Amino acid sequence: MIDEKHQPLFNYDELREKTTYSNGMTGMDILSVLQFDRQMLRYIFGRAREMREMVQRVGEVDLLKGNVLTCLFYEPSTRTSSSFIAAMERLGGAVIPITQGVQFSSVSKGETLADTVRTLEQYSDAIVLRHPQIGAAKSAAAYASVPIINAGDGAGEHPTQALLDLFTIREELGHVDGLRVAMVGDLRNGRTVHSLTKLLLHFDISLRFVSPEILRLPLSIMNQVIDAGVDVRETHDVADVIENADVLYVTRVQKERFADLAQYEEVKDQYAITSELMARAKEDMVIMHPLPRVGEIHYSVDDDPRAAYFRQVQNGMYIRMALLAAVLGRA
């Protein structure tokens, strides 16, 4: 089981001195959720709670003072890039933010990812990378001598998002084992869905996948779910899952992943979570979304106490603070 919600916290006057704790993550690349087991999740979630407490009490510490993080984003990002920047600055570190205009950098001159990473590590203690190609973070890590943190590689994985998603489930509902989790929307291209599904296989859960036929979960991931012995079903209708779901994880249909925009137009508005639909859901369920949303959750749902997606965003900063402190040997 993951640590209880109100476990004892560090004395934050002494937090900056916790620099010699051997957590097994110092110098680690964060490339895939497959790196994490329940013990490591327990550790990260404990540190994230401490980071939340620290932010609420004092706002920032100089735990990572003198460290520099480079955010290298080849794709647009709001939440992920901002939360990594905020996380590093809350911990007293500095950031090189290459989150806009990568097309105007040396990449436009034909520079390879390997050379870009080798260059940026000369200025950095860690690099956060978002890239449109599956496996890009793994490739970058093969050349880098500083930790690489995968902030999304195409339709592949988004491990830090999965960690904050699981943390949110745990904090909202108090446990993970025994839950019924329904995932809705673009399950084919949704890297957040792919990563969270793999992470949930560490727990005794039921999974329901809701999508149009052309956006079904990739067979390779479905086979992992089946091999793990998880109770799993697929459907095309949210109504089939709304009454029994403990967690409704909604995703947008990703227009940028479609080669044929006519197909996108056919499925983009297939799902809409409304207040009327939520009236059929459990009183203690949680609705989540990695954001951005493009109509799949109506604004009328925002005031529902079960709507956790903005709390989910805030949790992202705490998780990323915990990860940065861990890989830089300060947690």
C-alpha positions as CSV (number, residue, x, y, z in Angstrom):
1,M,0.0,0.0,0.0
2,I,1.1,3.6,-0.6
3,D,1.8,5.7,2.4
4,E,-1.1,7.1,4.3
5,K,-2.2,10.5,3.3
6,H,-1.3,12.2,6.6
7,Q,2.1,10.6,7.2
8,P,4.7,12.6,9.3
9,L,6.5,15.3,7.3
10,F,10.1,16.6,7.2
11,N,11.1,19.5,9.3
12,Y,11.4,22.1,6.5
13,D,14.0,24.1,8.3
14,E,16.2,21.1,7.9
15,L,15.1,20.2,4.3
16,R,18.0,21.9,2.6
17,E,20.4,19.8,4.6
18,K,19.0,16.5,3.4
19,T,21.6,16.2,0.6
20,T,23.2,12.9,1.5
21,Y,20.2,10.6,1.6
22,S,20.8,7.7,-0.8
23,N,17.4,7.2,-2.5
24,G,18.6,5.0,-5.4
25,M,17.3,7.7,-7.9
26,T,20.3,10.0,-8.0
27,G,21.4,10.5,-11.6
28,M,18.5,8.4,-12.9
29,D,16.9,9.0,-16.3
30,I,13.1,9.1,-16.1
31,L,12.1,7.6,-19.4
32,S,9.2,5.2,-18.8
33,V,6.7,4.2,-16.1
34,L,8.2,0.7,-16.4
35,Q,11.0,2.0,-14.2
36,F,8.6,2.3,-11.2
37,D,7.4,-0.3,-8.7
38,R,5.2,0.2,-5.7
39,Q,8.1,0.9,-3.4
40,M,9.4,3.6,-5.6
41,L,5.9,5.1,-6.0
42,R,5.6,5.1,-2.2
43,Y,8.9,7.0,-2.0
44,I,8.0,9.6,-4.7
45,F,4.5,10.2,-3.3
46,G,5.9,10.7,0.1
47,R,8.4,13.3,-1.2
48,A,5.6,15.0,-3.2
49,R,3.5,15.4,-0.1
50,E,6.5,17.0,1.6
51,M,6.9,19.4,-1.3
52,R,3.2,20.4,-1.1
53,E,3.6,21.1,2.6
54,M,6.7,23.1,1.9
55,V,5.0,25.2,-0.7
56,Q,2.0,25.8,1.5
57,R,4.2,26.8,4.5
58,V,7.1,28.8,3.0
59,G,6.7,28.9,-0.8
60,E,10.2,27.9,-1.7
61,V,13.5,26.6,-0.4
62,D,17.1,26.6,-1.8
63,L,17.3,22.8,-1.9
64,L,18.5,22.9,-5.6
65,K,20.3,26.2,-5.4
66,G,23.2,26.1,-7.9
67,N,21.5,23.5,-10.1
68,V,20.3,24.3,-13.6
69,L,17.5,22.5,-15.5
70,T,17.0,22.8,-19.2
71,C,13.5,22.4,-20.6
72,L,13.8,21.3,-24.2
73,F,10.4,21.1,-25.9
74,Y,10.1,20.3,-29.5
75,E,6.2,20.3,-29.2
76,P,3.9,22.9,-27.7
77,S,3.4,22.6,-23.9
78,T,1.7,24.7,-21.3
79,R,1.2,22.6,-18.1
80,T,4.2,20.3,-18.4
81,S,6.8,23.0,-19.2
82,S,5.3,25.5,-16.7
83,S,5.2,23.0,-13.9
84,F,8.8,21.9,-14.4
85,I,9.9,25.5,-14.4
86,A,7.9,26.3,-11.3
87,A,9.1,23.1,-9.6
88,M,12.8,24.0,-10.2
89,E,12.3,27.6,-9.1
90,R,10.4,26.6,-6.0
91,L,13.4,24.5,-5.1
92,G,15.8,27.4,-5.6
93,G,17.3,26.2,-8.9
94,A,17.6,28.0,-12.3
95,V,16.0,27.1,-15.7
96,I,17.0,27.4,-19.3
97,P,13.6,27.4,-21.0
98,I,13.7,26.2,-24.6
99,T,10.0,25.9,-24.8
100,Q,9.2,28.2,-27.7
101,G,10.8,28.6,-31.1
102,V,12.8,25.4,-31.2
103,Q,12.4,25.8,-35.0
104,F,14.6,28.9,-34.7
105,S,17.4,27.1,-32.9
106,S,20.3,25.1,-34.3
107,V,17.7,22.4,-35.0
108,S,16.7,24.5,-38.0
109,K,20.3,24.1,-39.3
110,G,20.1,20.4,-39.2
111,E,21.5,19.7,-35.7
112,T,20.7,16.3,-34.4
113,L,19.0,15.6,-31.1
114,A,22.2,13.9,-29.9
115,D,24.3,17.0,-30.5
116,T,21.6,19.3,-29.1
117,V,21.6,17.3,-25.9
118,R,25.4,17.1,-25.7
119,T,25.5,20.8,-26.0
120,L,22.8,21.6,-23.5
121,E,24.3,19.3,-20.9
122,Q,27.3,21.6,-20.8
123,Y,25.1,24.2,-19.1
124,S,22.7,21.9,-17.2
125,D,22.4,19.4,-14.4
126,A,19.3,17.7,-15.9
127,I,17.3,18.0,-19.2
128,V,13.5,17.7,-19.5
129,L,12.7,16.7,-23.1
130,R,9.4,16.7,-25.1
131,H,9.7,15.4,-28.6
132,P,7.3,14.2,-31.3
133,Q,9.1,10.9,-31.9
134,I,8.4,7.8,-29.9
135,G,11.7,6.8,-28.2
136,A,13.3,10.2,-28.5
137,A,13.9,10.5,-24.7
138,K,15.6,7.0,-24.6
139,S,17.8,8.0,-27.6
140,A,18.8,11.3,-25.9
141,A,19.6,9.5,-22.7
142,A,22.0,7.3,-24.6
143,Y,24.1,10.4,-25.4
144,A,23.6,12.5,-22.3
145,S,25.7,12.4,-19.2
146,V,23.1,14.2,-17.1
147,P,19.6,12.9,-16.3
148,I,17.0,13.0,-19.1
149,I,13.4,13.3,-18.0
150,N,10.8,12.3,-20.6
151,A,8.1,15.0,-20.9
152,G,6.3,13.1,-23.7
153,D,7.6,11.4,-26.8
154,G,5.0,11.4,-29.5
155,A,2.2,8.9,-28.9
156,G,4.6,6.9,-26.7
157,E,4.9,7.7,-23.0
158,H,4.5,10.6,-20.6
159,P,5.8,9.1,-17.3
160,T,5.7,12.2,-15.1
161,Q,2.1,12.8,-16.1
162,A,1.2,9.2,-15.2
163,L,2.9,9.7,-11.8
164,L,0.9,12.9,-11.1
165,D,-2.3,11.2,-12.3
166,L,-1.8,8.2,-9.9
167,F,-0.8,10.6,-7.1
168,T,-4.0,12.5,-7.7
169,I,-6.1,9.3,-7.6
170,R,-4.4,8.4,-4.3
171,E,-4.9,11.8,-2.8
172,E,-8.5,12.2,-3.9
173,L,-9.8,8.7,-3.0
174,G,-7.4,7.6,-0.3
175,H,-6.3,4.4,-2.0
176,V,-5.8,2.8,-5.5
177,D,-6.4,-1.0,-4.9
178,G,-10.0,-2.0,-5.6
179,L,-10.9,1.0,-7.8
180,R,-12.7,0.9,-11.2
181,V,-10.9,3.2,-13.6
182,A,-12.6,4.2,-16.9
183,M,-10.5,6.0,-19.6
184,V,-12.4,7.9,-22.3
185,G,-11.4,9.4,-25.6
186,D,-8.3,9.1,-27.8
187,L,-6.8,5.9,-26.3
188,R,-4.8,5.2,-29.5
189,N,-2.7,8.4,-29.4
190,G,-3.0,9.4,-25.8
191,R,0.4,8.9,-24.3
192,T,-1.0,9.9,-20.9
193,V,-3.4,6.9,-21.1
194,H,-0.6,4.6,-22.2
195,S,1.6,5.5,-19.3
196,L,-1.2,5.6,-16.6
197,T,-2.5,2.2,-17.8
198,K,1.0,0.6,-17.4
199,L,1.4,2.2,-13.9
200,L,-2.0,1.0,-12.7
201,L,-1.0,-2.6,-13.4
202,H,0.9,-2.5,-10.1
203,F,-2.5,-2.4,-8.4
204,D,-5.6,-4.5,-8.0
205,I,-7.9,-2.5,-10.2
206,S,-10.6,-2.8,-12.9
207,L,-10.1,-1.0,-16.2
208,R,-12.8,0.2,-18.7
209,F,-11.7,1.7,-22.0
210,V,-14.2,3.9,-23.9
211,S,-13.3,5.1,-27.4
212,P,-14.3,5.1,-31.1
213,E,-13.2,2.1,-33.0
214,I,-10.4,3.9,-34.7
215,L,-9.0,5.3,-31.4
216,R,-8.9,2.0,-29.4
217,L,-6.0,1.3,-27.0
218,P,-3.0,-0.1,-28.9
219,L,-3.1,-3.9,-28.9
220,S,0.4,-4.1,-27.4
221,I,-0.8,-2.2,-24.3
222,M,-4.1,-4.2,-24.2
223,N,-2.0,-7.4,-24.2
224,Q,-0.1,-6.2,-21.2
225,V,-3.3,-5.5,-19.4
226,I,-4.7,-8.9,-20.2
227,D,-1.4,-10.7,-19.3
228,A,-1.5,-8.9,-15.9
229,G,-4.9,-10.6,-15.2
230,V,-6.7,-7.3,-14.9
231,D,-10.5,-7.2,-15.2
232,V,-10.8,-5.1,-18.5
233,R,-13.6,-4.3,-21.0
234,E,-13.9,-2.0,-24.0
235,T,-17.0,0.0,-25.0
236,H,-17.9,2.9,-27.3
237,D,-20.4,4.4,-24.9
238,V,-19.6,6.4,-21.7
239,A,-23.1,5.5,-20.4
240,D,-21.8,1.9,-20.1
241,V,-19.3,3.0,-17.4
242,I,-20.4,6.2,-15.8
243,E,-22.5,4.7,-12.9
244,N,-19.8,2.3,-11.6
245,A,-16.6,4.2,-12.3
246,D,-14.5,5.4,-9.3
247,V,-12.3,7.4,-11.7
248,L,-13.3,8.8,-15.0
249,Y,-10.1,9.8,-16.9
250,V,-11.1,11.8,-20.0
251,T,-8.8,12.8,-22.8
252,R,-9.1,14.9,-25.9
253,V,-9.0,13.6,-29.4
254,Q,-5.5,14.6,-30.6
255,K,-5.9,16.4,-33.9
256,E,-2.2,16.7,-34.4
257,R,-1.8,12.9,-34.6
258,F,-4.2,12.5,-37.5
259,A,-2.9,12.1,-41.0
260,D,-6.5,12.2,-42.4
261,L,-8.3,15.2,-40.9
262,A,-11.6,13.9,-42.2
263,Q,-11.3,11.0,-39.7
264,Y,-10.6,13.6,-36.9
265,E,-13.8,15.5,-37.8
266,E,-15.8,12.2,-37.6
267,V,-14.7,11.5,-34.0
268,K,-13.7,14.8,-32.4
269,D,-17.1,15.4,-30.7
270,Q,-18.1,11.8,-30.0
271,Y,-17.8,12.3,-26.2
272,A,-19.0,15.1,-24.0
273,I,-19.1,14.9,-20.2
274,T,-22.0,17.1,-19.0
275,S,-23.6,17.9,-15.7
276,E,-26.5,15.7,-16.7
277,L,-24.2,12.7,-17.3
278,M,-22.4,13.4,-14.0
279,A,-25.7,13.2,-12.2
280,R,-25.6,9.4,-12.9
281,A,-22.1,9.0,-11.4
282,K,-21.1,8.0,-7.9
283,E,-21.1,10.8,-5.3
284,D,-17.5,10.0,-4.4
285,M,-16.1,9.4,-7.9
286,V,-13.4,11.6,-9.4
287,I,-13.2,13.0,-12.9
288,M,-9.7,13.8,-14.3
289,H,-8.2,15.1,-17.5
290,P,-4.6,15.7,-18.4
291,L,-5.7,18.9,-20.3
292,P,-6.0,20.8,-22.5
293,R,-9.6,20.0,-23.2
294,V,-11.4,20.9,-26.4
295,G,-15.0,20.4,-25.5
296,E,-15.0,16.9,-24.1
297,I,-15.8,18.2,-20.6
298,H,-18.4,20.9,-20.4
299,Y,-17.5,24.0,-18.3
300,S,-20.6,23.3,-16.2
301,V,-18.8,20.3,-14.7
302,D,-16.0,22.5,-13.3
303,D,-17.9,23.4,-10.2
304,D,-18.7,19.8,-9.4
305,P,-16.5,18.8,-6.3
306,R,-15.7,15.6,-8.2
307,A,-13.9,17.5,-10.9
308,A,-10.2,17.1,-10.0
309,Y,-8.5,18.2,-13.1
310,F,-7.2,21.5,-11.8
311,R,-6.1,19.9,-8.5
312,Q,-4.4,17.4,-10.8
313,V,-2.5,20.2,-12.5
314,Q,-1.3,21.5,-9.1
315,N,-0.2,18.0,-8.1
316,G,2.0,18.0,-11.2
317,M,4.3,20.6,-9.7
318,Y,4.7,18.7,-6.5
319,I,5.5,15.4,-8.3
320,R,8.0,17.1,-10.5
321,M,9.6,18.8,-7.5
322,A,10.0,15.4,-5.9
323,L,11.5,13.9,-9.1
324,L,13.9,16.8,-9.6
325,A,15.1,16.6,-6.0
326,A,15.5,12.8,-6.3
327,V,17.4,12.6,-9.5
328,L,19.7,15.5,-8.4
329,G,20.4,13.7,-5.1
330,R,18.6,16.1,-2.9
331,A,15.6,14.1,-1.6
